[in-house]
């Protein structure tokens, strides 16, 4: 995702609130957000470089974190984050634990039936990643048969692999993990052969000096990431869309992208 550790943008007057707003409150009548004066954002903070804890182990960093700060500032709100396991993150926005999810959520038509989505903010694709010294170099999903495949559970990678294996009957040994970092750990230890993973995540691991990984194939390139909200929360969706447009026009999104990824991954989805 990026070339080195993310250097956060300093937004004047913006306060990062580290507490979790865990109560299941809902938007009050006429209020834009659940908690007055704050934009409360659900995140799975273990997905570098999109969202991860810094060296102190408590301060979140990454593209989505900086995006959340910038959006909150545009709306005149304080940014608050809620670290949430991925398998419960959509239920959290449905039950009012936070206003929205900014956590590398891929927009899909199926998800759009149940949730509101903003305009996309980042382009993404699915990649196959192996060790550089691996004797197997799959160039497509057709070549994962007989291999030990890993991916993060309940993600686009999971859905793609599951659908492919069911459709083709590929004899693939599957290892699912709750955190994508576990997938890369297992690959580094030669316990799996290949990872199916988001390009925005793979870029982070492959940019590290001396890393043992390489990309062998791009198996899809039509994904976009967007902010997810409770179905029917049109007022906040519209406000976030307006803020995204302004941040792009001002060059803020491009600046965050360059700092995190070393390239522009936002303009292609505008």
C-alpha atoms as an extended CHARMM CRD file, in Angstrom:
* protein
*
       270  EXT
         1         1  UNK       CA              0.0000000000        0.0000000000        0.0000000000  PROA      1               0.0000000000
         2         2  UNK       CA              2.7980000000        2.4560000000        0.6820000000  PROA      2               0.0000000000
         3         3  UNK       CA              6.5420000000        2.7690000000        0.4950000000  PROA      3               0.0000000000
         4         4  UNK       CA              7.2290000000        3.4580000000        4.1380000000  PROA      4               0.0000000000
         5         5  UNK       CA              5.3910000000        4.0890000000        7.3720000000  PROA      5               0.0000000000
         6         6  UNK       CA              2.5660000000        6.5200000000        6.9650000000  PROA      6               0.0000000000
         7         7  UNK       CA              3.2770000000       10.1100000000        8.0340000000  PROA      7               0.0000000000
         8         8  UNK       CA             -0.0330000000       11.5060000000        9.2010000000  PROA      8               0.0000000000
         9         9  UNK       CA             -1.4250000000       14.7160000000        7.8080000000  PROA      9               0.0000000000
        10        10  UNK       CA             -1.7630000000       17.3700000000       10.4850000000  PROA      10              0.0000000000
        11        11  UNK       CA             -5.1490000000       19.0020000000       10.2480000000  PROA      11              0.0000000000
        12        12  UNK       CA             -5.3930000000       22.2400000000       12.2060000000  PROA      12              0.0000000000
        13        13  UNK       CA             -7.7260000000       22.1070000000       15.1370000000  PROA      13              0.0000000000
        14        14  UNK       CA             -8.5550000000       18.4430000000       14.6450000000  PROA      14              0.0000000000
        15        15  UNK       CA             -8.5950000000       16.1970000000       17.6810000000  PROA      15              0.0000000000
        16        16  UNK       CA             -8.2080000000       12.4390000000       17.3730000000  PROA      16              0.0000000000
        17        17  UNK       CA            -10.4470000000       10.7930000000       19.9250000000  PROA      17              0.0000000000
        18        18  UNK       CA             -9.3460000000        7.2770000000       20.7580000000  PROA      18              0.0000000000
        19        19  UNK       CA            -12.3230000000        6.1160000000       22.7560000000  PROA      19              0.0000000000
        20        20  UNK       CA            -14.9170000000        3.6860000000       21.5250000000  PROA      20              0.0000000000
        21        21  UNK       CA            -18.5110000000        4.8790000000       21.3050000000  PROA      21              0.0000000000
        22        22  UNK       CA            -19.9940000000        1.5100000000       22.0710000000  PROA      22              0.0000000000
        23        23  UNK       CA            -23.5570000000        2.3960000000       22.9270000000  PROA      23              0.0000000000
        24        24  UNK       CA            -26.1390000000        1.4140000000       20.3380000000  PROA      24              0.0000000000
        25        25  UNK       CA            -27.4900000000        4.9420000000       19.9870000000  PROA      25              0.0000000000
        26        26  UNK       CA            -29.2130000000        6.0650000000       16.8250000000  PROA      26              0.0000000000
        27        27  UNK       CA            -29.2390000000        9.4610000000       15.1340000000  PROA      27              0.0000000000
        28        28  UNK       CA            -31.2820000000       11.9460000000       17.1070000000  PROA      28              0.0000000000
        29        29  UNK       CA            -34.0380000000       13.8210000000       15.3180000000  PROA      29              0.0000000000
        30        30  UNK       CA            -32.4840000000       16.3350000000       12.9490000000  PROA      30              0.0000000000
        31        31  UNK       CA            -28.9340000000       15.3020000000       13.8580000000  PROA      31              0.0000000000
        32        32  UNK       CA            -26.4090000000       14.4180000000       11.1770000000  PROA      32              0.0000000000
        33        33  UNK       CA            -24.4000000000       12.0450000000       13.3760000000  PROA      33              0.0000000000
        34        34  UNK       CA            -25.0540000000        9.6630000000       16.2480000000  PROA      34              0.0000000000
        35        35  UNK       CA            -22.8640000000       11.5670000000       18.6940000000  PROA      35              0.0000000000
        36        36  UNK       CA            -23.2480000000       15.3670000000       18.5790000000  PROA      36              0.0000000000
        37        37  UNK       CA            -20.0660000000       17.0510000000       17.3960000000  PROA      37              0.0000000000
        38        38  UNK       CA            -18.3590000000       13.8570000000       16.2440000000  PROA      38              0.0000000000
        39        39  UNK       CA            -18.0740000000       11.6140000000       13.2110000000  PROA      39              0.0000000000
        40        40  UNK       CA            -17.8330000000        8.1110000000       14.6330000000  PROA      40              0.0000000000
        41        41  UNK       CA            -16.1740000000        5.6550000000       12.2610000000  PROA      41              0.0000000000
        42        42  UNK       CA            -16.0310000000        1.8650000000       12.3850000000  PROA      42              0.0000000000
        43        43  UNK       CA            -12.6720000000        0.3820000000       11.3560000000  PROA      43              0.0000000000
        44        44  UNK       CA            -10.8820000000       -2.9350000000       11.4860000000  PROA      44              0.0000000000
        45        45  UNK       CA             -7.5240000000       -1.5680000000       12.5940000000  PROA      45              0.0000000000
        46        46  UNK       CA             -5.2460000000       -4.3310000000       11.3510000000  PROA      46              0.0000000000
        47        47  UNK       CA             -5.1780000000       -3.7560000000        7.6010000000  PROA      47              0.0000000000
        48        48  UNK       CA             -2.0390000000       -1.7890000000        6.7630000000  PROA      48              0.0000000000
        49        49  UNK       CA             -1.5980000000        0.6240000000        5.1900000000  PROA      49              0.0000000000
        50        50  UNK       CA             -5.3160000000        1.4580000000        5.1590000000  PROA      50              0.0000000000
        51        51  UNK       CA             -5.7640000000        1.2560000000        8.9400000000  PROA      51              0.0000000000
        52        52  UNK       CA             -3.2630000000        0.0240000000       11.5150000000  PROA      52              0.0000000000
        53        53  UNK       CA             -1.8140000000        0.9590000000       14.8940000000  PROA      53              0.0000000000
        54        54  UNK       CA              1.4080000000        2.9510000000       14.9510000000  PROA      54              0.0000000000
        55        55  UNK       CA              4.5420000000        2.1370000000       16.9060000000  PROA      55              0.0000000000
        56        56  UNK       CA              2.8970000000        3.0650000000       20.2000000000  PROA      56              0.0000000000
        57        57  UNK       CA              0.2860000000        0.3420000000       19.6500000000  PROA      57              0.0000000000
        58        58  UNK       CA             -2.6110000000        2.6800000000       20.3810000000  PROA      58              0.0000000000
        59        59  UNK       CA             -2.7000000000        5.4050000000       17.7310000000  PROA      59              0.0000000000
        60        60  UNK       CA             -4.4010000000        4.4320000000       14.4540000000  PROA      60              0.0000000000
        61        61  UNK       CA             -2.7010000000        5.3980000000       11.2110000000  PROA      61              0.0000000000
        62        62  UNK       CA             -3.2160000000        4.8030000000        7.4980000000  PROA      62              0.0000000000
        63        63  UNK       CA             -5.1320000000        6.0340000000        4.4800000000  PROA      63              0.0000000000
        64        64  UNK       CA             -8.6140000000        5.4410000000        5.8740000000  PROA      64              0.0000000000
        65        65  UNK       CA             -7.6900000000        7.0670000000        9.1690000000  PROA      65              0.0000000000
        66        66  UNK       CA             -6.4090000000       10.2040000000        7.4390000000  PROA      66              0.0000000000
        67        67  UNK       CA             -9.4530000000       10.2010000000        5.1770000000  PROA      67              0.0000000000
        68        68  UNK       CA            -11.7250000000        9.9960000000        8.2210000000  PROA      68              0.0000000000
        69        69  UNK       CA             -9.9190000000       12.9130000000        9.8720000000  PROA      69              0.0000000000
        70        70  UNK       CA            -10.1570000000       15.0360000000        6.7470000000  PROA      70              0.0000000000
        71        71  UNK       CA            -13.8570000000       14.2890000000        6.2550000000  PROA      71              0.0000000000
        72        72  UNK       CA            -14.6510000000       15.0440000000        9.8910000000  PROA      72              0.0000000000
        73        73  UNK       CA            -12.8060000000       18.3620000000        9.6400000000  PROA      73              0.0000000000
        74        74  UNK       CA            -14.7670000000       19.2610000000        6.5020000000  PROA      74              0.0000000000
        75        75  UNK       CA            -18.0130000000       18.6060000000        8.3640000000  PROA      75              0.0000000000
        76        76  UNK       CA            -16.8580000000       20.6020000000       11.3920000000  PROA      76              0.0000000000
        77        77  UNK       CA            -16.7760000000       17.4680000000       13.5240000000  PROA      77              0.0000000000
        78        78  UNK       CA            -14.3130000000       15.6010000000       15.7230000000  PROA      78              0.0000000000
        79        79  UNK       CA            -13.0480000000       12.2730000000       14.3730000000  PROA      79              0.0000000000
        80        80  UNK       CA            -13.6690000000        9.2230000000       16.5870000000  PROA      80              0.0000000000
        81        81  UNK       CA            -12.7890000000        5.6520000000       15.6850000000  PROA      81              0.0000000000
        82        82  UNK       CA            -14.2060000000        2.3300000000       16.7980000000  PROA      82              0.0000000000
        83        83  UNK       CA            -11.9020000000       -0.6690000000       16.3310000000  PROA      83              0.0000000000
        84        84  UNK       CA            -14.2170000000       -3.4700000000       15.1860000000  PROA      84              0.0000000000
        85        85  UNK       CA            -13.6340000000       -7.0600000000       14.0690000000  PROA      85              0.0000000000
        86        86  UNK       CA            -14.3820000000       -7.3830000000       10.3590000000  PROA      86              0.0000000000
        87        87  UNK       CA            -16.9740000000      -10.1200000000       10.8240000000  PROA      87              0.0000000000
        88        88  UNK       CA            -19.1170000000       -7.7190000000       12.8790000000  PROA      88              0.0000000000
        89        89  UNK       CA            -18.3740000000       -4.4180000000       11.2080000000  PROA      89              0.0000000000
        90        90  UNK       CA            -21.5300000000       -4.2110000000        9.0650000000  PROA      90              0.0000000000
        91        91  UNK       CA            -23.7850000000       -5.1570000000       11.9730000000  PROA      91              0.0000000000
        92        92  UNK       CA            -22.1960000000       -2.3160000000       13.9240000000  PROA      92              0.0000000000
        93        93  UNK       CA            -23.2550000000        0.3710000000       11.4720000000  PROA      93              0.0000000000
        94        94  UNK       CA            -26.7280000000       -1.1930000000       11.2620000000  PROA      94              0.0000000000
        95        95  UNK       CA            -27.2070000000       -1.0320000000       15.0350000000  PROA      95              0.0000000000
        96        96  UNK       CA            -25.8900000000        2.5090000000       15.4640000000  PROA      96              0.0000000000
        97        97  UNK       CA            -22.5170000000        1.8280000000       17.0600000000  PROA      97              0.0000000000
        98        98  UNK       CA            -20.9510000000        4.2730000000       14.6060000000  PROA      98              0.0000000000
        99        99  UNK       CA            -22.0330000000        6.5690000000       11.8020000000  PROA      99              0.0000000000
       100       100  UNK       CA            -20.1740000000        4.8920000000        8.9820000000  PROA      100             0.0000000000
       101       101  UNK       CA            -17.4910000000        2.3870000000        8.0420000000  PROA      101             0.0000000000
       102       102  UNK       CA            -14.2540000000        3.6730000000        6.5070000000  PROA      102             0.0000000000
       103       103  UNK       CA            -12.2850000000        0.4570000000        6.4030000000  PROA      103             0.0000000000
       104       104  UNK       CA            -11.3950000000       -0.6300000000        2.8710000000  PROA      104             0.0000000000
       105       105  UNK       CA            -14.9760000000       -1.6670000000        2.1330000000  PROA      105             0.0000000000
       106       106  UNK       CA            -15.4010000000       -2.8450000000       -1.4570000000  PROA      106             0.0000000000
       107       107  UNK       CA            -18.5860000000       -1.5730000000       -3.0800000000  PROA      107             0.0000000000
       108       108  UNK       CA            -20.7160000000       -4.4100000000       -4.4460000000  PROA      108             0.0000000000
       109       109  UNK       CA            -24.2550000000       -4.4290000000       -5.7880000000  PROA      109             0.0000000000
       110       110  UNK       CA            -25.1760000000       -7.0250000000       -3.1760000000  PROA      110             0.0000000000
       111       111  UNK       CA            -23.9580000000       -4.8250000000       -0.3250000000  PROA      111             0.0000000000
       112       112  UNK       CA            -25.7130000000       -1.8030000000       -1.8360000000  PROA      112             0.0000000000
       113       113  UNK       CA            -29.0460000000       -3.5950000000       -1.3710000000  PROA      113             0.0000000000
       114       114  UNK       CA            -28.5670000000       -3.3930000000        2.3870000000  PROA      114             0.0000000000
       115       115  UNK       CA            -26.3930000000       -0.3250000000        2.9560000000  PROA      115             0.0000000000
       116       116  UNK       CA            -25.8160000000        3.1930000000        1.7000000000  PROA      116             0.0000000000
       117       117  UNK       CA            -22.4980000000        3.8770000000       -0.0370000000  PROA      117             0.0000000000
       118       118  UNK       CA            -20.7240000000        7.1050000000       -0.8870000000  PROA      118             0.0000000000
       119       119  UNK       CA            -18.9000000000        7.7370000000       -4.1200000000  PROA      119             0.0000000000
       120       120  UNK       CA            -15.7700000000        5.5520000000       -4.3960000000  PROA      120             0.0000000000
       121       121  UNK       CA            -12.5020000000        6.9710000000       -3.0890000000  PROA      121             0.0000000000
       122       122  UNK       CA             -9.8570000000        4.3730000000       -4.0410000000  PROA      122             0.0000000000
       123       123  UNK       CA             -9.3760000000        1.8770000000       -6.8770000000  PROA      123             0.0000000000
       124       124  UNK       CA             -8.5150000000       -1.7040000000       -5.9040000000  PROA      124             0.0000000000
       125       125  UNK       CA             -7.8310000000       -5.0950000000       -7.4990000000  PROA      125             0.0000000000
       126       126  UNK       CA             -7.2860000000       -8.6990000000       -6.4270000000  PROA      126             0.0000000000
       127       127  UNK       CA             -3.7770000000      -10.1490000000       -6.6160000000  PROA      127             0.0000000000
       128       128  UNK       CA             -2.0680000000      -13.4910000000       -6.1610000000  PROA      128             0.0000000000
       129       129  UNK       CA              1.0590000000      -13.1920000000       -3.9910000000  PROA      129             0.0000000000
       130       130  UNK       CA              3.6840000000      -15.8890000000       -3.3630000000  PROA      130             0.0000000000
       131       131  UNK       CA              7.1700000000      -16.0950000000       -1.8970000000  PROA      131             0.0000000000
       132       132  UNK       CA              9.9430000000      -15.0670000000       -4.2800000000  PROA      132             0.0000000000
       133       133  UNK       CA             11.6110000000      -18.4460000000       -3.7730000000  PROA      133             0.0000000000
       134       134  UNK       CA              8.4000000000      -20.4190000000       -4.3240000000  PROA      134             0.0000000000
       135       135  UNK       CA              8.5150000000      -23.1830000000       -6.9530000000  PROA      135             0.0000000000
       136       136  UNK       CA              4.8880000000      -22.3610000000       -7.8660000000  PROA      136             0.0000000000
       137       137  UNK       CA              3.9630000000      -19.1200000000       -9.6420000000  PROA      137             0.0000000000
       138       138  UNK       CA              0.1940000000      -19.1760000000      -10.3530000000  PROA      138             0.0000000000
       139       139  UNK       CA             -0.7320000000      -16.7620000000      -13.1280000000  PROA      139             0.0000000000
       140       140  UNK       CA             -4.5000000000      -17.0260000000      -12.6600000000  PROA      140             0.0000000000
       141       141  UNK       CA             -7.1670000000      -18.5490000000      -10.4210000000  PROA      141             0.0000000000
       142       142  UNK       CA             -7.1460000000      -21.5210000000      -12.7790000000  PROA      142             0.0000000000
       143       143  UNK       CA             -3.7210000000      -22.4050000000      -11.3860000000  PROA      143             0.0000000000
       144       144  UNK       CA             -4.5420000000      -22.4640000000       -7.6600000000  PROA      144             0.0000000000
       145       145  UNK       CA             -5.7200000000      -26.0910000000       -7.7790000000  PROA      145             0.0000000000
       146       146  UNK       CA             -3.5760000000      -28.2710000000       -5.5250000000  PROA      146             0.0000000000
       147       147  UNK       CA             -2.0940000000      -25.2630000000       -3.7280000000  PROA      147             0.0000000000
       148       148  UNK       CA             -2.4740000000      -24.0350000000       -0.1630000000  PROA      148             0.0000000000
       149       149  UNK       CA             -4.4260000000      -20.7800000000       -0.4850000000  PROA      149             0.0000000000
       150       150  UNK       CA             -4.9730000000      -18.1580000000        2.1970000000  PROA      150             0.0000000000
       151       151  UNK       CA             -7.0380000000      -14.9730000000        2.4520000000  PROA      151             0.0000000000
       152       152  UNK       CA             -8.8100000000      -12.8470000000        5.0240000000  PROA      152             0.0000000000
       153       153  UNK       CA            -12.2240000000      -14.2250000000        5.8950000000  PROA      153             0.0000000000
       154       154  UNK       CA            -15.4240000000      -12.3390000000        4.9900000000  PROA      154             0.0000000000
       155       155  UNK       CA            -13.6640000000      -10.1900000000        2.3830000000  PROA      155             0.0000000000
       156       156  UNK       CA            -13.8580000000       -9.7890000000       -1.3840000000  PROA      156             0.0000000000
       157       157  UNK       CA            -10.8970000000      -12.1650000000       -1.6220000000  PROA      157             0.0000000000
       158       158  UNK       CA            -12.8740000000      -14.7490000000        0.3470000000  PROA      158             0.0000000000
       159       159  UNK       CA            -15.9370000000      -14.3640000000       -1.8820000000  PROA      159             0.0000000000
       160       160  UNK       CA            -13.9010000000      -14.6260000000       -5.0710000000  PROA      160             0.0000000000
       161       161  UNK       CA            -11.9690000000      -17.7050000000       -3.9640000000  PROA      161             0.0000000000
       162       162  UNK       CA            -15.0310000000      -19.4400000000       -2.5480000000  PROA      162             0.0000000000
       163       163  UNK       CA            -17.0180000000      -18.8500000000       -5.7320000000  PROA      163             0.0000000000
       164       164  UNK       CA            -14.1700000000      -20.0450000000       -7.9370000000  PROA      164             0.0000000000
       165       165  UNK       CA            -13.5390000000      -23.2190000000       -5.9590000000  PROA      165             0.0000000000
       166       166  UNK       CA            -17.2640000000      -24.0570000000       -5.8330000000  PROA      166             0.0000000000
       167       167  UNK       CA            -17.6380000000      -23.4130000000       -9.5540000000  PROA      167             0.0000000000
       168       168  UNK       CA            -14.6050000000      -25.3880000000      -10.6950000000  PROA      168             0.0000000000
       169       169  UNK       CA            -14.1850000000      -27.9760000000       -7.9590000000  PROA      169             0.0000000000
       170       170  UNK       CA            -10.5320000000      -26.9640000000       -7.6570000000  PROA      170             0.0000000000
       171       171  UNK       CA             -8.6840000000      -29.1350000000       -5.1310000000  PROA      171             0.0000000000
       172       172  UNK       CA             -7.3650000000      -26.2070000000       -3.1640000000  PROA      172             0.0000000000
       173       173  UNK       CA             -6.5120000000      -26.3290000000        0.5330000000  PROA      173             0.0000000000
       174       174  UNK       CA             -7.9300000000      -23.1550000000        2.0610000000  PROA      174             0.0000000000
       175       175  UNK       CA             -6.7130000000      -21.2780000000        5.1430000000  PROA      175             0.0000000000
       176       176  UNK       CA             -8.8930000000      -18.3860000000        6.3230000000  PROA      176             0.0000000000
       177       177  UNK       CA             -7.6960000000      -15.8290000000        8.8720000000  PROA      177             0.0000000000
       178       178  UNK       CA             -9.3990000000      -12.9630000000       10.6690000000  PROA      178             0.0000000000
       179       179  UNK       CA             -6.4740000000      -10.6090000000        9.9700000000  PROA      179             0.0000000000
       180       180  UNK       CA             -4.6510000000      -10.1900000000        6.6710000000  PROA      180             0.0000000000
       181       181  UNK       CA             -1.3410000000       -9.9220000000        8.5300000000  PROA      181             0.0000000000
       182       182  UNK       CA             -1.7770000000      -13.5590000000        9.5580000000  PROA      182             0.0000000000
       183       183  UNK       CA             -1.9450000000      -14.5290000000        5.8810000000  PROA      183             0.0000000000
       184       184  UNK       CA              1.3900000000      -12.8830000000        5.1730000000  PROA      184             0.0000000000
       185       185  UNK       CA              2.9200000000      -14.3940000000        8.3170000000  PROA      185             0.0000000000
       186       186  UNK       CA              1.8690000000      -17.8650000000        7.1820000000  PROA      186             0.0000000000
       187       187  UNK       CA              3.2670000000      -17.2800000000        3.6950000000  PROA      187             0.0000000000
       188       188  UNK       CA              6.5730000000      -16.0450000000        5.1040000000  PROA      188             0.0000000000
       189       189  UNK       CA              6.8140000000      -19.2890000000        7.1140000000  PROA      189             0.0000000000
       190       190  UNK       CA              6.0120000000      -21.4360000000        4.0480000000  PROA      190             0.0000000000
       191       191  UNK       CA              2.8460000000      -22.7710000000        5.6500000000  PROA      191             0.0000000000
       192       192  UNK       CA              0.7870000000      -21.6840000000        2.6320000000  PROA      192             0.0000000000
       193       193  UNK       CA              1.6460000000      -21.3060000000       -1.0470000000  PROA      193             0.0000000000
       194       194  UNK       CA             -0.3190000000      -18.2590000000       -2.1850000000  PROA      194             0.0000000000
       195       195  UNK       CA             -2.3740000000      -15.3420000000       -0.8700000000  PROA      195             0.0000000000
       196       196  UNK       CA             -5.3850000000      -13.8000000000       -2.6170000000  PROA      196             0.0000000000
       197       197  UNK       CA             -5.3790000000      -10.2000000000       -1.4280000000  PROA      197             0.0000000000
       198       198  UNK       CA             -6.3290000000       -6.5860000000       -2.1660000000  PROA      198             0.0000000000
       199       199  UNK       CA             -3.7830000000       -4.6590000000       -4.1950000000  PROA      199             0.0000000000
       200       200  UNK       CA             -3.8870000000       -1.7940000000       -1.6950000000  PROA      200             0.0000000000
       201       201  UNK       CA             -2.7050000000       -4.2000000000        1.0050000000  PROA      201             0.0000000000
       202       202  UNK       CA             -0.1780000000       -6.1180000000       -1.0970000000  PROA      202             0.0000000000
       203       203  UNK       CA              1.5940000000       -2.8590000000       -1.9390000000  PROA      203             0.0000000000
       204       204  UNK       CA              2.3570000000       -2.3490000000        1.7500000000  PROA      204             0.0000000000
       205       205  UNK       CA              3.9910000000       -5.7290000000        2.2680000000  PROA      205             0.0000000000
       206       206  UNK       CA              5.8960000000       -5.7030000000       -1.0140000000  PROA      206             0.0000000000
       207       207  UNK       CA              7.3200000000       -2.2510000000       -0.3270000000  PROA      207             0.0000000000
       208       208  UNK       CA              9.1290000000       -3.3310000000        2.8310000000  PROA      208             0.0000000000
       209       209  UNK       CA             12.9150000000       -3.6760000000        2.4170000000  PROA      209             0.0000000000
       210       210  UNK       CA             13.9910000000       -7.3110000000        2.1090000000  PROA      210             0.0000000000
       211       211  UNK       CA             10.4360000000       -8.6240000000        1.8850000000  PROA      211             0.0000000000
       212       212  UNK       CA             10.1660000000      -12.2190000000        0.5780000000  PROA      212             0.0000000000
       213       213  UNK       CA              7.0140000000      -11.6810000000       -1.5320000000  PROA      213             0.0000000000
       214       214  UNK       CA              6.1420000000      -11.1840000000       -5.1810000000  PROA      214             0.0000000000
       215       215  UNK       CA              2.9500000000      -10.7090000000       -7.2010000000  PROA      215             0.0000000000
       216       216  UNK       CA              2.3090000000      -13.3670000000       -9.8210000000  PROA      216             0.0000000000
       217       217  UNK       CA             -1.0830000000      -12.2790000000      -11.1520000000  PROA      217             0.0000000000
       218       218  UNK       CA             -3.8140000000       -9.6780000000      -11.0710000000  PROA      218             0.0000000000
       219       219  UNK       CA             -7.0540000000      -11.6570000000      -11.1640000000  PROA      219             0.0000000000
       220       220  UNK       CA             -9.4800000000       -8.7020000000      -11.1000000000  PROA      220             0.0000000000
       221       221  UNK       CA             -9.1210000000       -4.9530000000      -11.5380000000  PROA      221             0.0000000000
       222       222  UNK       CA            -12.6320000000       -3.5660000000      -11.3320000000  PROA      222             0.0000000000
       223       223  UNK       CA            -13.0590000000       -2.9340000000       -7.6030000000  PROA      223             0.0000000000
       224       224  UNK       CA            -13.5590000000        0.3570000000       -5.7860000000  PROA      224             0.0000000000
       225       225  UNK       CA            -13.5670000000        1.1950000000       -2.0910000000  PROA      225             0.0000000000
       226       226  UNK       CA            -16.2950000000        3.4050000000       -0.6440000000  PROA      226             0.0000000000
       227       227  UNK       CA            -17.6970000000        4.5650000000        2.6900000000  PROA      227             0.0000000000
       228       228  UNK       CA            -20.5290000000        2.3900000000        3.9970000000  PROA      228             0.0000000000
       229       229  UNK       CA            -23.4970000000        3.7270000000        5.9980000000  PROA      229             0.0000000000
       230       230  UNK       CA            -26.7620000000        2.4250000000        7.3620000000  PROA      230             0.0000000000
       231       231  UNK       CA            -29.4150000000        2.0130000000        4.6730000000  PROA      231             0.0000000000
       232       232  UNK       CA            -31.5100000000        5.1730000000        4.4160000000  PROA      232             0.0000000000
       233       233  UNK       CA            -28.9730000000        7.4780000000        6.0750000000  PROA      233             0.0000000000
       234       234  UNK       CA            -29.1060000000        9.7730000000        3.0690000000  PROA      234             0.0000000000
       235       235  UNK       CA            -28.3270000000       13.0450000000        4.8380000000  PROA      235             0.0000000000
       236       236  UNK       CA            -24.9160000000       11.8960000000        6.0680000000  PROA      236             0.0000000000
       237       237  UNK       CA            -24.2390000000       10.0800000000        2.7820000000  PROA      237             0.0000000000
       238       238  UNK       CA            -24.8510000000       13.3140000000        0.8640000000  PROA      238             0.0000000000
       239       239  UNK       CA            -22.6940000000       15.3140000000        3.2820000000  PROA      239             0.0000000000
       240       240  UNK       CA            -19.8130000000       12.8460000000        2.9510000000  PROA      240             0.0000000000
       241       241  UNK       CA            -20.1000000000       12.8770000000       -0.8490000000  PROA      241             0.0000000000
       242       242  UNK       CA            -19.8880000000       16.6680000000       -0.8540000000  PROA      242             0.0000000000
       243       243  UNK       CA            -16.8800000000       16.5450000000        1.4610000000  PROA      243             0.0000000000
       244       244  UNK       CA            -15.1640000000       13.9350000000       -0.7300000000  PROA      244             0.0000000000
       245       245  UNK       CA            -15.6780000000       16.1460000000       -3.7930000000  PROA      245             0.0000000000
       246       246  UNK       CA            -14.2020000000       19.1470000000       -2.0030000000  PROA      246             0.0000000000
       247       247  UNK       CA            -11.2210000000       17.2070000000       -0.6580000000  PROA      247             0.0000000000
       248       248  UNK       CA            -10.4730000000       15.9450000000       -4.1570000000  PROA      248             0.0000000000
       249       249  UNK       CA            -10.8190000000       19.4070000000       -5.6950000000  PROA      249             0.0000000000
       250       250  UNK       CA             -8.4250000000       20.7550000000       -3.0640000000  PROA      250             0.0000000000
       251       251  UNK       CA             -5.8950000000       17.9870000000       -3.7300000000  PROA      251             0.0000000000
       252       252  UNK       CA             -6.1280000000       16.5390000000       -0.2230000000  PROA      252             0.0000000000
       253       253  UNK       CA             -7.0950000000       13.0300000000       -1.3480000000  PROA      253             0.0000000000
       254       254  UNK       CA             -4.2580000000       12.9740000000       -3.8600000000  PROA      254             0.0000000000
       255       255  UNK       CA             -1.8090000000       14.1220000000       -1.1830000000  PROA      255             0.0000000000
       256       256  UNK       CA             -2.8570000000       11.3660000000        1.2070000000  PROA      256             0.0000000000
       257       257  UNK       CA             -2.5730000000        8.8240000000       -1.6160000000  PROA      257             0.0000000000
       258       258  UNK       CA              0.9410000000        9.9430000000       -2.5360000000  PROA      258             0.0000000000
       259       259  UNK       CA              2.0680000000        9.7840000000        1.0900000000  PROA      259             0.0000000000
       260       260  UNK       CA              0.6340000000        6.3300000000        1.6690000000  PROA      260             0.0000000000
       261       261  UNK       CA              1.0610000000        4.5870000000       -1.6860000000  PROA      261             0.0000000000
       262       262  UNK       CA              3.6580000000        6.7000000000       -3.4390000000  PROA      262             0.0000000000
       263       263  UNK       CA              1.2080000000        7.0730000000       -6.3270000000  PROA      263             0.0000000000
       264       264  UNK       CA             -2.2850000000        8.3930000000       -7.1320000000  PROA      264             0.0000000000
       265       265  UNK       CA             -4.9270000000        5.7110000000       -6.5530000000  PROA      265             0.0000000000
       266       266  UNK       CA             -7.8350000000        8.1410000000       -6.1480000000  PROA      266             0.0000000000
       267       267  UNK       CA             -8.1270000000       10.0330000000       -9.4480000000  PROA      267             0.0000000000
       268       268  UNK       CA             -9.1020000000        7.0140000000      -11.5230000000  PROA      268             0.0000000000
       269       269  UNK       CA            -12.3570000000        6.6060000000       -9.5630000000  PROA      269             0.0000000000
       270       270  UNK       CA            -13.4310000000       10.2360000000       -9.7600000000  PROA      270             0.0000000000
